[in-house]
């Protein structure tokens, strides 16, 4: 019974994807679509921005996940809640929040403008939006991984003369590596997901206009199916 229900779930999730790919291969020249300059440029930009976002998530998210897993401090629950908020916020709300915080008229916008930093209509804004929506997925997985690491291993490292930073890099991170890798994969996938794209569109209105123009230029149903297959492959 368990296997039957599991198989039903797999079929329900897999058949729509298979149908899109099968129709795209059957009725279009998928290779021509994939190799077109428009597709390669779009994929290049997506891969570059998501890679940068993932690097930022790992660099800043790993220490935060370790602190949340190992220490209790005033405001711990608040920080823990803030980490989860981007998961439940609608993309439009997340994008609006970033705009109100870092936009030209936002909380930090005036100060950024004074020092000559302009974020609107830049690739930096795209990276910020992707980092915002992807961070919770990595931090949650990393936190669970650090919580599963026996603290005695770190205490042994202390007795052998290791500093806290040394124990963190040489003991905690290697022991929690499976969770860190899983979180990195989920964060990267989230940065590529439609929610992140919707968040980016609220920050960069010109991106939305370009996408609308782009989609309208491909009205052919067969080509549309090929595009869907490409997006599924690289999402």
C-alpha positions as CSV (number, residue, x, y, z in Angstrom):
1,X,0.0,0.0,0.0
2,X,2.8,2.4,0.9
3,X,4.6,1.8,-2.4
4,X,1.4,2.2,-4.4
5,X,0.7,5.6,-2.8
6,X,4.4,6.6,-3.3
7,X,4.2,5.6,-7.0
8,X,1.0,7.6,-7.4
9,X,2.7,10.7,-6.0
10,X,5.7,10.2,-8.4
11,X,3.4,9.8,-11.4
12,X,1.4,12.9,-10.4
13,X,4.6,15.0,-10.1
14,X,6.4,13.6,-13.1
15,X,3.8,13.3,-15.8
16,X,3.3,17.0,-16.3
17,X,7.0,17.6,-16.7
18,X,7.3,14.6,-19.0
19,X,4.4,15.8,-21.1
20,X,6.1,19.3,-21.6
21,X,9.4,17.8,-22.6
22,X,7.9,15.2,-24.8
23,X,5.8,17.7,-26.8
24,X,8.7,20.1,-27.0
25,X,11.0,17.4,-28.5
26,X,8.3,16.0,-30.8
27,X,7.0,19.2,-32.3
28,X,9.9,21.7,-32.3
29,X,13.6,21.8,-33.0
30,X,14.6,22.0,-29.4
31,X,18.3,22.3,-30.2
32,X,17.7,25.5,-32.3
33,X,15.8,27.1,-29.4
34,X,18.4,26.2,-26.8
35,X,21.3,27.4,-29.0
36,X,19.7,30.7,-29.9
37,X,21.4,33.8,-28.7
38,X,18.4,34.9,-26.6
39,X,18.4,31.7,-24.7
40,X,22.1,31.4,-24.1
41,X,22.3,35.1,-22.9
42,X,19.4,34.6,-20.5
43,X,20.9,31.4,-19.1
44,X,24.3,33.0,-18.8
45,X,22.9,35.9,-16.8
46,X,20.8,33.5,-14.6
47,X,23.8,31.3,-13.9
48,X,26.1,34.2,-13.1
49,X,23.6,35.9,-10.7
50,X,22.5,32.7,-9.0
51,X,26.1,31.6,-8.5
52,X,27.0,35.0,-6.9
53,X,23.8,34.8,-4.7
54,X,24.7,31.3,-3.6
55,X,28.2,32.3,-2.6
56,X,26.8,35.2,-0.5
57,X,24.3,32.9,1.1
58,X,27.0,30.4,2.1
59,X,29.5,33.0,3.3
60,X,27.0,34.8,5.5
61,X,24.5,32.1,6.2
62,X,26.8,29.4,7.5
63,X,28.0,31.5,10.5
64,X,24.4,32.6,11.2
65,X,23.2,29.0,11.1
66,X,26.0,27.9,13.5
67,X,25.2,30.7,16.0
68,X,21.5,29.8,15.9
69,X,22.3,26.1,16.5
70,X,24.8,26.5,19.2
71,X,23.9,29.6,21.3
72,X,20.9,31.0,23.0
73,X,20.8,34.8,23.4
74,X,18.3,37.6,23.8
75,X,16.4,37.9,20.6
76,X,17.2,34.4,19.4
77,X,13.6,33.6,18.6
78,X,13.2,36.9,16.7
79,X,16.2,36.2,14.6
80,X,15.0,32.6,14.0
81,X,11.7,34.0,12.8
82,X,13.3,36.6,10.6
83,X,15.2,33.9,8.8
84,X,12.0,32.1,8.0
85,X,10.0,35.2,6.8
86,X,11.3,35.2,3.1
87,X,9.8,31.7,2.8
88,X,6.3,32.8,3.5
89,X,6.4,36.3,2.0
90,X,4.8,36.7,-1.4
91,X,7.4,37.6,-4.1
92,X,5.7,41.0,-4.6
93,X,5.9,41.8,-0.9
94,X,9.5,40.7,-0.7
95,X,10.5,42.9,-3.7
96,X,8.6,45.8,-2.3
97,X,10.4,45.4,1.0
98,X,13.8,45.4,-0.6
99,X,12.8,48.5,-2.6
100,X,11.6,50.3,0.5
101,X,14.8,49.4,2.3
102,X,17.4,49.9,-0.4
103,X,15.6,51.9,-3.2
104,X,16.4,55.5,-3.9
105,X,13.7,56.7,-1.5
106,X,14.1,53.8,0.9
107,X,15.5,53.6,4.4
108,X,19.1,53.3,3.3
109,X,18.5,54.8,-0.2
110,X,19.6,58.4,0.8
111,X,22.8,57.2,2.4
112,X,23.7,54.9,-0.5
113,X,23.0,57.7,-2.9
114,X,25.4,60.0,-0.9
115,X,28.2,57.6,-1.2
116,X,27.6,57.0,-4.9
117,X,26.0,53.6,-4.8
118,X,22.9,53.1,-7.0
119,X,21.2,49.7,-6.9
120,X,18.1,50.2,-9.0
121,X,18.2,48.8,-12.5
122,X,21.4,46.9,-11.8
123,X,22.5,43.3,-11.6
124,X,23.4,43.9,-7.9
125,X,19.7,44.3,-7.2
126,X,19.0,41.0,-8.9
127,X,21.6,39.3,-6.8
128,X,20.1,40.9,-3.6
129,X,16.6,39.7,-4.4
130,X,17.9,36.2,-5.1
131,X,19.9,36.1,-1.9
132,X,16.9,37.3,0.1
133,X,14.6,34.6,-1.1
134,X,17.2,31.8,-1.1
135,X,18.9,32.4,2.3
136,X,16.3,30.7,4.5
137,X,16.5,27.4,2.7
138,X,20.3,27.2,3.2
139,X,20.2,28.5,6.8
140,X,17.5,26.1,7.9
141,X,19.3,23.1,6.5
142,X,22.7,24.2,7.8
143,X,21.2,24.9,11.3
144,X,19.8,21.3,11.4
145,X,23.2,20.0,10.3
146,X,25.0,21.8,13.1
147,X,22.5,20.8,15.7
148,X,23.1,17.2,14.7
149,X,26.9,17.5,15.3
150,X,28.0,16.2,18.7
151,X,29.3,19.1,20.8
152,X,31.8,16.9,22.5
153,X,33.7,16.8,19.2
154,X,34.2,20.5,19.4
155,X,35.1,20.3,23.1
156,X,37.8,17.8,22.3
157,X,39.1,20.2,19.7
158,X,39.3,22.9,22.3
159,X,41.2,20.6,24.7
160,X,43.7,20.0,21.9
161,X,44.4,23.7,21.6
162,X,42.1,24.6,18.8
163,X,40.4,28.0,18.9
164,X,36.6,28.4,18.4
165,X,37.2,29.4,14.8
166,X,39.4,26.4,14.3
167,X,36.8,24.0,15.7
168,X,34.2,25.7,13.5
169,X,36.1,25.2,10.3
170,X,37.8,21.9,11.1
171,X,35.2,20.0,13.1
172,X,31.7,21.6,12.8
173,X,31.7,22.3,9.0
174,X,33.0,18.9,7.9
175,X,30.6,17.1,10.2
176,X,27.7,19.1,8.9
177,X,28.7,19.0,5.3
178,X,25.9,16.8,4.0
179,X,23.3,19.3,5.4
180,X,25.3,22.2,4.0
181,X,25.4,20.7,0.5
182,X,21.7,19.9,0.6
183,X,20.9,23.5,1.7
184,X,23.1,24.9,-1.0
185,X,21.3,22.9,-3.7
186,X,17.9,24.1,-2.3
187,X,19.1,27.7,-2.1
188,X,20.3,27.7,-5.7
189,X,17.1,26.1,-6.9
190,X,15.1,28.7,-5.0
191,X,17.1,31.6,-6.5
192,X,16.2,30.2,-9.9
193,X,12.6,29.7,-9.1
194,X,9.6,31.9,-10.2
195,X,9.2,33.4,-6.8
196,X,12.7,34.9,-7.0
197,X,12.0,36.1,-10.5
198,X,8.8,37.8,-9.3
199,X,10.7,39.5,-6.5
200,X,13.3,40.7,-9.0
201,X,10.6,42.2,-11.2
202,X,9.3,44.3,-8.4
203,X,12.8,45.7,-7.9
204,X,13.6,46.1,-11.6
205,X,10.5,47.2,-13.5
206,X,12.5,47.2,-16.8
207,X,13.1,43.5,-16.4
208,X,9.3,42.9,-16.3
209,X,8.8,45.0,-19.5
210,X,11.6,43.1,-21.3
211,X,10.1,39.8,-20.3
212,X,6.7,40.8,-21.5
213,X,8.1,41.9,-24.8
214,X,10.1,38.8,-25.1
215,X,7.2,36.5,-24.4
216,X,5.0,38.3,-26.9
217,X,7.7,37.8,-29.5
218,X,7.3,34.0,-29.2
219,X,3.6,33.5,-29.8
220,X,4.1,30.2,-31.7
221,X,2.8,27.4,-29.5
222,X,5.5,24.9,-30.5
223,X,8.2,27.4,-29.6
224,X,6.5,28.1,-26.3
225,X,6.6,24.4,-25.5
226,X,10.3,24.3,-26.3
227,X,10.9,27.3,-24.0
228,X,9.1,25.5,-21.2
229,X,11.3,22.5,-21.6
230,X,14.4,24.8,-21.4
231,X,13.2,26.5,-18.3
232,X,12.5,23.2,-16.6
233,X,15.9,21.9,-17.5
234,X,17.8,24.9,-16.0
235,X,15.5,25.8,-13.1
